[in-house]
Amino acid sequence: MPEVGARRRLRGRVGAFSVLAPVGSFAGKGTLRVLRVRGDEERVELTCGYESYTPIEARDSK
């Protein structure tokens, strides 16, 4: 599910938000999607990631 849709459905209950990314210098490409949801009825933690990542060096060299 896209991250924006998840936050709308959770209506302000997101207490923690993190984005997984590869080690190094990368730019996220595509939609930011929810990978994991943890929590209870009051507080929810979202772990998200992009559909793909591009090394920044490769992007800058074009």
N, CA, C and O atoms as a GROMACS GRO file, in nm:
protein
  248
    1MET      N    1   0.084  -0.117   0.000
    1MET     CA    2   0.000   0.000   0.000
    1MET      C    3   0.089   0.124   0.000
    1MET      O    4   0.189   0.128   0.072
    2PRO      N    5   0.056   0.224  -0.079
    2PRO     CA    6   0.132   0.348  -0.074
    2PRO      C    7   0.126   0.411   0.065
    2PRO      O    8   0.024   0.403   0.134
    3GLU      N    9   0.236   0.474   0.105
    3GLU     CA   10   0.248   0.533   0.238
    3GLU      C   11   0.141   0.638   0.264
    3GLU      O   12   0.087   0.644   0.374
    4VAL      N   13   0.110   0.720   0.166
    4VAL     CA   14   0.010   0.826   0.182
    4VAL      C   15  -0.127   0.764   0.215
    4VAL      O   16  -0.197   0.813   0.303
    5GLY      N   17  -0.163   0.658   0.145
    5GLY     CA   18  -0.290   0.590   0.171
    5GLY      C   19  -0.295   0.530   0.310
    5GLY      O   20  -0.399   0.534   0.376
    6ALA      N   21  -0.184   0.474   0.355
    6ALA     CA   22  -0.179   0.416   0.490
    6ALA      C   23  -0.198   0.523   0.596
    6ALA      O   24  -0.273   0.503   0.692
    7ARG      N   25  -0.130   0.637   0.581
    7ARG     CA   26  -0.146   0.744   0.680
    7ARG      C   27  -0.288   0.797   0.682
    7ARG      O   28  -0.340   0.830   0.789
    8ARG      N   29  -0.352   0.806   0.566
    8ARG     CA   30  -0.492   0.852   0.562
    8ARG      C   31  -0.583   0.755   0.637
    8ARG      O   32  -0.669   0.796   0.714
    9ARG      N   33  -0.563   0.626   0.614
    9ARG     CA   34  -0.647   0.526   0.682
    9ARG      C   35  -0.623   0.523   0.832
    9ARG      O   36  -0.715   0.496   0.909
   10LEU      N   37  -0.501   0.549   0.874
   10LEU     CA   38  -0.468   0.545   1.017
   10LEU      C   39  -0.509   0.672   1.090
   10LEU      O   40  -0.509   0.674   1.213
   11ARG      N   41  -0.544   0.776   1.018
   11ARG     CA   42  -0.599   0.900   1.074
   11ARG      C   43  -0.523   0.954   1.195
   11ARG      O   44  -0.581   0.969   1.303
   12GLY      N   45  -0.395   0.981   1.177
   12GLY     CA   46  -0.318   1.045   1.284
   12GLY      C   47  -0.264   0.953   1.390
   12GLY      O   48  -0.207   1.001   1.489
   13ARG      N   49  -0.279   0.823   1.376
   13ARG     CA   50  -0.230   0.730   1.478
   13ARG      C   51  -0.085   0.687   1.456
   13ARG      O   52  -0.032   0.608   1.534
   14VAL      N   53  -0.021   0.738   1.352
   14VAL     CA   54   0.118   0.701   1.324
   14VAL      C   55   0.208   0.770   1.426
   14VAL      O   56   0.219   0.892   1.427
   15GLY      N   57   0.272   0.690   1.511
   15GLY     CA   58   0.360   0.743   1.614
   15GLY      C   59   0.506   0.739   1.573
   15GLY      O   60   0.588   0.815   1.625
   16ALA      N   61   0.539   0.649   1.480
   16ALA     CA   62   0.677   0.638   1.433
   16ALA      C   63   0.675   0.604   1.285
   16ALA      O   64   0.590   0.529   1.237
   17PHE      N   65   0.771   0.661   1.214
   17PHE     CA   66   0.778   0.643   1.069
   17PHE      C   67   0.925   0.627   1.032
   17PHE      O   68   1.007   0.712   1.068
   18SER      N   69   0.960   0.520   0.961
   18SER     CA   70   1.098   0.503   0.917
   18SER      C   71   1.099   0.456   0.772
   18SER      O   72   1.006   0.391   0.725
   19VAL      N   73   1.207   0.492   0.703
   19VAL     CA   74   1.224   0.454   0.563
   19VAL      C   75   1.350   0.368   0.552
   19VAL      O   76   1.458   0.411   0.591
   20LEU      N   77   1.334   0.248   0.498
   20LEU     CA   78   1.449   0.162   0.472
   20LEU      C   79   1.516   0.206   0.344
   20LEU      O   80   1.449   0.239   0.246
   21ALA      N   81   1.648   0.207   0.344
   21ALA     CA   82   1.724   0.246   0.225
   21ALA      C   83   1.854   0.167   0.222
   21ALA      O   84   1.905   0.127   0.327
   22PRO      N   85   1.907   0.145   0.103
   22PRO     CA   86   2.035   0.075   0.094
   22PRO      C   87   2.148   0.161   0.152
   22PRO      O   88   2.136   0.283   0.163
   23VAL      N   89   2.257   0.095   0.190
   23VAL     CA   90   2.374   0.166   0.242
   23VAL      C   91   2.442   0.239   0.126
   23VAL      O   92   2.462   0.182   0.019
   24GLY      N   93   2.477   0.363   0.147
   24GLY     CA   94   2.543   0.442   0.044
   24GLY      C   95   2.456   0.560   0.004
   24GLY      O   96   2.362   0.597   0.074
   25SER      N   97   2.490   0.619  -0.110
   25SER     CA   98   2.417   0.736  -0.161
   25SER      C   99   2.322   0.692  -0.272
   25SER      O  100   2.363   0.666  -0.385
   26PHE      N  101   2.194   0.685  -0.238
   26PHE     CA  102   2.092   0.641  -0.332
   26PHE      C  103   1.973   0.735  -0.326
   26PHE      O  104   1.943   0.793  -0.222
   27ALA      N  105   1.906   0.749  -0.439
   27ALA     CA  106   1.782   0.825  -0.447
   27ALA      C  107   1.667   0.727  -0.465
   27ALA      O  108   1.673   0.639  -0.551
   28GLY      N  109   1.563   0.742  -0.385
   28GLY     CA  110   1.446   0.656  -0.398
   28GLY      C  111   1.368   0.690  -0.524
   28GLY      O  112   1.352   0.807  -0.558
   29LYS      N  113   1.321   0.586  -0.593
   29LYS     CA  114   1.243   0.606  -0.716
   29LYS      C  115   1.109   0.537  -0.700
   29LYS      O  116   1.099   0.431  -0.638
   30GLY      N  117   1.006   0.596  -0.757
   30GLY     CA  118   0.875   0.536  -0.753
   30GLY      C  119   0.798   0.575  -0.629
   30GLY      O  120   0.825   0.676  -0.565
   31THR      N  121   0.702   0.493  -0.597
   31THR     CA  122   0.612   0.519  -0.484
   31THR      C  123   0.673   0.471  -0.354
   31THR      O  124   0.732   0.363  -0.348
   32LEU      N  125   0.658   0.550  -0.250
   32LEU     CA  126   0.698   0.509  -0.116
   32LEU      C  127   0.588   0.419  -0.063
   32LEU      O  128   0.473   0.461  -0.050
   33ARG      N  129   0.622   0.292  -0.033
   33ARG     CA  130   0.523   0.193   0.007
   33ARG      C  131   0.547   0.142   0.148
   33ARG      O  132   0.661   0.138   0.195
   34VAL      N  133   0.439   0.104   0.215
   34VAL     CA  134   0.448   0.047   0.349
   34VAL      C  135   0.497  -0.098   0.337
   34VAL      O  136   0.440  -0.178   0.263
   35LEU      N  137   0.603  -0.129   0.411
   35LEU     CA  138   0.659  -0.263   0.413
   35LEU      C  139   0.618  -0.340   0.538
   35LEU      O  140   0.601  -0.462   0.534
   36ARG      N  141   0.600  -0.267   0.650
   36ARG     CA  142   0.564  -0.332   0.776
   36ARG      C  143   0.484  -0.234   0.861
   36ARG      O  144   0.512  -0.114   0.863
   37VAL      N  145   0.386  -0.287   0.932
   37VAL     CA  146   0.304  -0.210   1.025
   37VAL      C  147   0.308  -0.281   1.159
   37VAL      O  148   0.285  -0.402   1.167
   38ARG      N  149   0.338  -0.207   1.264
   38ARG     CA  150   0.338  -0.261   1.399
   38ARG      C  151   0.264  -0.163   1.489
   38ARG      O  152   0.261  -0.043   1.462
   39GLY      N  153   0.206  -0.214   1.596
   39GLY     CA  154   0.145  -0.124   1.692
   39GLY      C  155   0.015  -0.177   1.748
   39GLY      O  156  -0.017  -0.296   1.737
   40ASP      N  157  -0.059  -0.086   1.809
   40ASP     CA  158  -0.187  -0.119   1.869
   40ASP      C  159  -0.290  -0.016   1.823
   40ASP      O  160  -0.266   0.056   1.727
   41GLU      N  161  -0.403  -0.009   1.892
   41GLU     CA  162  -0.510   0.081   1.849
   41GLU      C  163  -0.477   0.229   1.866
   41GLU      O  164  -0.536   0.314   1.800
   42GLU      N  165  -0.381   0.261   1.956
   42GLU     CA  166  -0.348   0.401   1.982
   42GLU      C  167  -0.229   0.452   1.902
   42GLU      O  168  -0.228   0.567   1.858
   43ARG      N  169  -0.128   0.368   1.884
   43ARG     CA  170  -0.002   0.412   1.821
   43ARG      C  171   0.045   0.307   1.721
   43ARG      O  172   0.049   0.188   1.752
   44VAL      N  173   0.081   0.352   1.602
   44VAL     CA  174   0.123   0.262   1.496
   44VAL      C  175   0.260   0.304   1.445
   44VAL      O  176   0.289   0.423   1.432
   45GLU      N  177   0.345   0.206   1.416
   45GLU     CA  178   0.476   0.230   1.357
   45GLU      C  179   0.475   0.181   1.213
   45GLU      O  180   0.439   0.066   1.187
   46LEU      N  181   0.513   0.268   1.119
   46LEU     CA  182   0.521   0.231   0.978
   46LEU      C  183   0.667   0.222   0.936
   46LEU      O  184   0.746   0.311   0.966
   47THR      N  185   0.701   0.115   0.867
   47THR     CA  186   0.831   0.101   0.803
   47THR      C  187   0.805   0.099   0.653
   47THR      O  188   0.728   0.017   0.603
   48CYS      N  189   0.869   0.190   0.581
   48CYS     CA  190   0.841   0.207   0.439
   48CYS      C  191   0.967   0.195   0.355
   48CYS      O  192   1.079   0.198   0.407
   49GLY      N  193   0.948   0.180   0.226
   49GLY     CA  194   1.060   0.175   0.132
   49GLY      C  195   1.010   0.214  -0.007
   49GLY      O  196   0.891   0.200  -0.038
   50TYR      N  197   1.101   0.262  -0.089
   50TYR     CA  198   1.066   0.298  -0.226
   50TYR      C  199   1.063   0.175  -0.315
   50TYR      O  200   1.118   0.070  -0.279
   51GLU      N  201   1.000   0.187  -0.431
   51GLU     CA  202   0.991   0.075  -0.524
   51GLU      C  203   1.128   0.035  -0.577
   51GLU      O  204   1.154  -0.083  -0.600
   52SER      N  205   1.217   0.133  -0.595
   52SER     CA  206   1.354   0.105  -0.638
   52SER      C  207   1.444   0.220  -0.595
   52SER      O  208   1.396   0.325  -0.552
   53TYR      N  209   1.573   0.198  -0.608
   53TYR     CA  210   1.672   0.300  -0.570
   53TYR      C  211   1.775   0.312  -0.681
   53TYR      O  212   1.811   0.213  -0.745
   54THR      N  213   1.822   0.433  -0.705
   54THR     CA  214   1.923   0.460  -0.806
   54THR      C  215   2.044   0.522  -0.737
   54THR      O  216   2.029   0.615  -0.658
   55PRO      N  217   2.163   0.471  -0.765
   55PRO     CA  218   2.283   0.535  -0.708
   55PRO      C  219   2.291   0.681  -0.753
   55PRO      O  220   2.268   0.711  -0.870
   56ILE      N  221   2.322   0.769  -0.662
   56ILE     CA  222   2.328   0.911  -0.695
   56ILE      C  223   2.439   0.939  -0.796
   56ILE      O  224   2.422   1.025  -0.882
   57GLU      N  225   2.551   0.869  -0.787
   57GLU     CA  226   2.661   0.889  -0.881
   57GLU      C  227   2.614   0.862  -1.024
   57GLU      O  228   2.650   0.936  -1.115
   58ALA      N  229   2.536   0.757  -1.045
   58ALA     CA  230   2.487   0.723  -1.178
   58ALA      C  231   2.391   0.830  -1.229
   58ALA      O  232   2.393   0.862  -1.348
   59ARG      N  233   2.309   0.883  -1.142
   59ARG     CA  234   2.214   0.986  -1.182
   59ARG      C  235   2.286   1.115  -1.219
   59ARG      O  236   2.250   1.180  -1.316
   60ASP      N  237   2.390   1.153  -1.142
   60ASP     CA  238   2.462   1.277  -1.164
   60ASP      C  239   2.552   1.273  -1.287
   60ASP      O  240   2.584   1.378  -1.342
   61SER      N  241   2.594   1.154  -1.331
   61SER     CA  242   2.688   1.144  -1.441
   61SER      C  243   2.622   1.157  -1.577
   61SER      O  244   2.692   1.164  -1.678
   62LYS      N  245   2.489   1.161  -1.583
   62LYS     CA  246   2.418   1.171  -1.712
   62LYS      C  247   2.402   1.314  -1.755
   62LYS      O  248   2.345   1.340  -1.861
   0.00000   0.00000   0.00000
